[in-house]
């Protein structure tokens, strides 16, 4: 059996099974019962230090006095 035929047969059978198992494992890992808090922390991380809206102050480079 030549190399190409062997690799093609392997990809069509066992590699497809391995990739499917990997994909299903990732889906189960992402939706596991204990991951809700982790996902909430990741979703709100950008707002962690926001207490109020940003002030509308001009930047120093735009209003230089001579």
N, C-alpha and C positions, 0 to 999 in steps of 0.2 A: 504494500500500500504506500503510495507516495505521500509526501508531507501535506500537500494541499488537500487531498481527499481526507486524510486523517483529521486535520484541523477543521475542515468543513463538517465532517460527521460529528466531531466533538462539540462544535459550536451549535449545531442543530439539535443536540440531545442534552448532554449534561450541563453545558454552560447555560442553556436556556433554563433548565431546572434551577441551577444555582442562582442565577439572576432573579428569577421569580421568588425564590425563597428569601433572598436578600431584600427585595422590594416589600414583600409581605411583612418581614421582620421589622423594617423601618416604619411601616405604617402602624403596626402594633405598638412599637416603642413610642411613637409620637402621640398616639391616642390612649396610652395606658392611664389607668385611673389616678395615679399619683402625680401626673405631669401638669395638672391644671394650674397649680401655683407657679410653676416654672414658666409656663406659657404666658400667664398674666404678668409676671415680672418682666419678661422680655418684651411684651407688647406695650407696657407703660414705662419702660426705662427712659425713653426720651423726655418724659414729663416729670421725672423724679425730682428735680430741683426747681421746678417752676412753682412759685408762690403767687405771682401776679403777672399780668402782661408786661412786656418790655416797655420801657419808657422811650418816648420819641425824642431823643436828644441828638443834636447834630454832632457829627464826628469832627474832631479837631482839625483835620486836614482840609475840610471844606470852608471853614470860616476863620482864616488866619488874618489877623490885623497887622497892618504895616507899621 
